[in-house]
Amino acid sequence: MGDQVYPLQSKEASQKRHDLAPEPDEAFREFSKRVFAEGALPAKVKQLIAVAVAHVTQCPYCIRGHTQGALRHGASEQEIMEAIWVAAEMRAGGAFAHSVIAIAAMGEPPTR
């Protein structure tokens, strides 16, 4: 990547996060392992879902990490891009769906 807007992840930052709050850090790591483990959904599908969600939440660390996680679990570049398009549609769909609020307000007298 070119100029960094966000600091790169580092072992030092991970260690500092752990040192500042070891119990929550360990609990989060265990939770993450369990969530992304094989289950009713294959790990690849879970990683593709995470790629989509990461684009909606706009977390650059999650985008990078889960894109690489999806690749490690056998996702193709095309599958990853389709997941991103699903995220884009869902994000746009929220604005579209909420337009009924504006439509309802259009039928009301203006307030001051």
C-alpha positions as CSV (number, residue, x, y, z in Angstrom):
1,M,0.0,0.0,0.0
2,G,1.0,3.6,-0.5
3,D,0.8,6.2,2.2
4,Q,-0.7,4.7,5.4
5,V,-3.7,6.4,6.9
6,Y,-3.8,3.8,9.6
7,P,-0.8,2.4,11.4
8,L,0.2,-1.1,10.3
9,Q,-0.5,-3.9,12.7
10,S,2.6,-5.0,14.6
11,K,3.6,-7.5,17.2
12,E,4.5,-4.5,19.5
13,A,1.0,-3.1,19.2
14,S,-0.6,-6.5,19.8
15,Q,1.6,-7.0,22.8
16,K,0.8,-3.5,24.2
17,R,-3.0,-4.2,23.8
18,H,-2.5,-7.5,25.6
19,D,-0.4,-6.0,28.4
20,L,-3.0,-3.2,29.0
21,A,-5.9,-5.6,29.3
22,P,-4.8,-9.3,29.2
23,E,-8.1,-11.0,30.2
24,P,-10.3,-9.3,27.6
25,D,-7.6,-9.7,25.0
26,E,-7.4,-13.5,25.7
27,A,-11.2,-13.8,25.8
28,F,-11.6,-12.0,22.5
29,R,-8.9,-14.2,20.8
30,E,-10.7,-17.3,22.1
31,F,-14.1,-16.0,21.0
32,S,-12.7,-15.2,17.5
33,K,-11.1,-18.7,17.2
34,R,-14.5,-20.3,18.0
35,V,-16.5,-18.1,15.7
36,F,-14.3,-18.7,12.7
37,A,-13.9,-22.5,13.4
38,E,-15.5,-25.0,11.1
39,G,-19.1,-25.5,12.1
40,A,-22.5,-25.5,10.4
41,L,-20.8,-23.0,8.1
42,P,-17.5,-23.8,6.6
43,A,-14.6,-21.6,7.6
44,K,-14.3,-20.3,4.0
45,V,-17.9,-19.1,4.1
46,K,-17.4,-17.4,7.5
47,Q,-14.4,-15.6,6.2
48,L,-16.3,-14.4,3.1
49,I,-19.1,-13.1,5.4
50,A,-16.4,-11.3,7.5
51,V,-15.0,-9.7,4.3
52,A,-18.4,-8.4,3.5
53,V,-19.1,-7.1,7.0
54,A,-15.6,-5.6,7.1
55,H,-16.5,-3.5,4.1
56,V,-19.7,-2.3,5.6
57,T,-18.0,-1.4,8.9
58,Q,-15.1,0.0,6.9
59,C,-12.4,-1.5,9.1
60,P,-9.2,-1.6,7.1
61,Y,-7.6,-4.1,9.4
62,C,-10.6,-6.4,9.1
63,I,-10.7,-6.1,5.3
64,R,-7.1,-7.1,5.0
65,G,-7.1,-9.8,7.6
66,H,-10.3,-11.5,6.5
67,T,-9.5,-11.2,2.8
68,Q,-6.3,-13.1,3.5
69,G,-8.2,-15.5,5.8
70,A,-10.7,-16.2,3.0
71,L,-7.8,-16.8,0.6
72,R,-6.2,-19.2,3.1
73,H,-9.4,-21.1,3.4
74,G,-9.7,-21.6,-0.4
75,A,-11.8,-18.6,-1.5
76,S,-11.2,-17.4,-5.0
77,E,-10.6,-13.7,-5.8
78,Q,-14.0,-13.8,-7.6
79,E,-15.8,-15.1,-4.5
80,I,-14.2,-12.4,-2.4
81,M,-15.3,-9.7,-4.9
82,E,-18.8,-11.1,-5.0
83,A,-18.9,-10.9,-1.2
84,I,-17.8,-7.2,-1.4
85,W,-20.6,-6.6,-3.9
86,V,-23.1,-8.2,-1.6
87,A,-21.9,-5.8,1.1
88,A,-22.2,-2.8,-1.2
89,E,-25.8,-3.8,-2.1
90,M,-26.8,-4.2,1.5
91,R,-25.2,-0.9,2.5
92,A,-27.0,0.9,-0.3
93,G,-30.2,-1.1,0.5
94,G,-30.3,0.5,3.9
95,A,-30.5,4.0,2.4
96,F,-33.1,2.7,-0.1
97,A,-35.2,1.1,2.6
98,H,-35.1,4.1,4.9
99,S,-36.4,6.4,2.1
100,V,-39.9,5.5,3.4
101,I,-39.1,7.8,6.3
102,A,-38.5,10.7,4.0
103,I,-41.5,9.8,1.9
104,A,-43.7,9.8,5.0
105,A,-42.2,13.2,6.1
106,M,-43.1,14.6,2.6
107,G,-46.7,14.0,3.4
108,E,-46.5,16.0,6.7
109,P,-46.7,19.7,7.0
110,P,-43.3,21.4,7.4
111,T,-42.3,22.2,10.9
112,R,-40.2,25.1,12.1
